[in-house]
Amino acid sequence: MSTNSINVNNTSFLSGSHFDFNVTGYPNINFTVQSCNLPAVQNSPRAIPTPFGDTHISGDKLQYQTLDISFIIDETLNNYREIYNWIRALAPTNALEEGLINNQYVTYTNPLYTVGNLFILTNSLHINITATFHNLFPISLSNLDFSVKDTDDRKLIANVSFAYDYYDLQVNSTYNPNGYVPDNIIK
């Protein structure tokens, strides 16, 4: 038996359905998000050869997987078009997309690289953890499948994948499950 004691302060478990997500500058996708992931991060070790076998040390670069979001499409495709136009603005494919539309110069006003926030909520729906994604931009947008075979009123859902530089995880200091109020909060 171990002599080490473990002191667990919070025995509430994380719920996968208590979250909120928003992207700065793109309000139409914020409301209809259905699912979101907190991407994996990997530090690839480097092998150092020795006469007796390789030893490994930490790599010098982190690799982040994509941030993947699914959202319900509104009937005017506002949220889908918001992402679609963002992707097109990132990589124009012809003269029309380089700013000349109907013989008028048009500028894309939303930020091309922005900040996204995944708010992870407690079981009582308070913000507990904020994951902030820096220099976020979309890299893929799924297709929409229409079918006359669907007899029910099936809502269409799209998936978007984002690349970003890195993300930070910050604990909300105003929420404390143990009832402790930090010194910087007025009692």
N, C-alpha and C positions, 0 to 999 in steps of 0.2 A: 504494500500500500504506500502511496506517495505521501510525503510529508508536506508537499506544496498544497496550499489551499487556493481555491479559485473563488474570487468574489465577483459575482455577476450582479451589476447594478440595475440593468434593464432586462427583464425577462419577456418583454413584448417582442414578437417576431415581426419581421418586415412583410408587409402585404404587397403583392405584385400589382394590385389594382389601384393603389393609392399614390398617384403621381399627377403632375401637371407639366406641360412643356410649352415653351414659347421661343420664338425666334425674333430678335430685334429687327424691326423694319418690315416684317411679313406677318401682319395680323390675321390674315385669312386662314392660315394653317393652325393657328394656336387653339382655336375653339373645338375642332373636330378630331383631334388626335385620339386614336384608339389604342395604340401600343407604341412602346419605345424601349430601346435597350440602353443599358449602361455598358459601353463597349469594353472589350477586353484590351489589356495593355500587356506588351511583352518586351522583356529585356533579353536580347539574344546574347548568350555568353560567348566569349572568345576562347578558343583552345590555345593553350601555351604548351608546345611540345617539350617534353623532358625525356631523358634516356630511359626512364622507367614507365612512361605512359603520359598521356596528355593530362594536364591540369586545366581547370577553367577559371576564368575571372569574369567579372561583370562586363557586359558590352558597353559601348559608349553611346548607344542610340536606342530610344524607346520606339516601339512600333505600336500604333493605335489602330484597332479595327474600326470599321465604319459605324457611324451612328445611324440606325435604321428606325424609321418612323412609319406607321401606317395611319391613314386618316380617311374619314368618310368624306365623299365628294358631295358638295352642294350642287343643286340642280342647274346652276348657271356656271359651274366649274370655276368659280372664283378662286378657291384654294388650289385647285389643280393648275389653273393658268398662272397663278402667282409663282409656283415652282417652275413651271414650264418656261415662262418668260425669264426667270432668273437664270436657268441653265443656258438659254439662248443668249442672254446678255454676257455670260461668261465666255462663250466661244462662238462669236458670230460666224455664220457660214456663207453669207453673201452681202452684197452692197446694201440691201434693205435692212439687214440687221446691224450694219455699222453706223446707223443713225439716220439714213435717208429713207423715209417712208412717205409715199405720196408727194414726192418732191419737197418735203419739209424735213429739216434736221430735227431729230427727236433724241432727247437724252434719257437714259435709264436712270430714274431718280432713287431707286432703292439701293442700299449698300450691296456690293458684290460679295464681300467677305464680312461676316457679321458675328454676333455672339448669340449662342443658344443656351437656354437654361432648362435643365431637367430638375424639377422640384420633387424630391422624394418625401412623401408625407408620412406622418405617424398614423397609428390606428384611429386617433381622434381627429385626423385630417389637418394637422398643423404642419407647416413646413419644417422638416427636420434636417435634411441634407440638400444642398444645392450643388449640382454638377454644372459647371460653366464651361462651355465649349468655345474655344477661341479660334477666330478666323474660319468660321464655319461656312461651307458652301456646298450646294447639291452636286452630286456626281451621277446620279441616276434617278429616273422617275419611271414607275411601272406603267404598263399598258392598262387600259380600261376595257374589260370584256363585256360587250353588250350581247344579249341573246333573247330571241323571242320564245325560247324554250322555257324561260323562267316564268312560272305562273304566280309565284309569290312576289311581294314587293321587296325584292332584295336590294339593299343599299350597296352601291359600288364603293369599294375601298381601294385606295392607291397606296403604294409604298414608295418612299423616297429614301435614298441613302446619301449621307453627308460625309465629306472629308473635313478635317480640321487639323490644326497644329497640335493641340493638346487639350486636356480638360483638367480642371481643378475640382476637388471635393471640399466643400466647406460646411461645417456643422453650424446650424442656426443656434447662436448663443442665447437667444431669448427663450428657447424651449428647453426645458429640463424635466425629464420624466420623474426625477426624484424629489421635485418640489424645491430644489435649491435655486435661489435667485442670485445671479452673478452680481458682483459689487457695482458694476456700471449701470445696473437697472434700478430705477427709482422704486423704492418699496412703498 
